C-alpha cells in the first residue's frame, strides 16, 4: 500500500551495480556514473558474478517500481 507521506526512497546498493563489465576497458576513476550506467547482466551471469548481478537487478527493479509510482521517487546510493 502506498504511504502518502513518503516522498523519496533511498536504496543503498553497491558500485558493483554500475561498473562490472568483464569484457570492456578498465574502470576510469574520473568517470561519473549515472542512472544510464549498469553492470553487464549477461557477462555477470556467464562469469557467475552473483553479488554484482543481484545488486544490478535489485536496483533496476527499484527504478522500475519508482517509475510506476507517482507519489515518490528513488535515489540510489552506491558506496
C-alpha positions, 0 to 999 in steps of 0.5 A, spaced: 500 500 500 502 506 498 504 511 504 502 518 502 507 521 506 513 518 503 516 522 498 523 519 496 526 512 497 533 511 498 536 504 496 543 503 498 546 498 493 553 497 491 558 500 485 558 493 483 551 495 480 554 500 475 561 498 473 562 490 472 563 489 465 568 483 464 569 484 457 570 492 456 576 497 458 578 498 465 574 502 470 576 510 469 576 513 476 574 520 473 568 517 470 561 519 473 556 514 473 549 515 472 542 512 472 544 510 464 550 506 467 549 498 469 553 492 470 553 487 464 547 482 466 549 477 461 557 477 462 555 477 470 551 471 469 556 467 464 562 469 469 557 467 475 558 474 478 552 473 483 553 479 488 554 484 482 548 481 478 543 481 484 545 488 486 544 490 478 537 487 478 535 489 485 536 496 483 533 496 476 527 493 479 527 499 484 527 504 478 522 500 475 517 500 481 519 508 482 517 509 475 510 506 476 509 510 482 507 517 482 507 519 489 515 518 490 521 517 487 528 513 488 535 515 489 540 510 489 546 510 493 552 506 491 558 506 496 
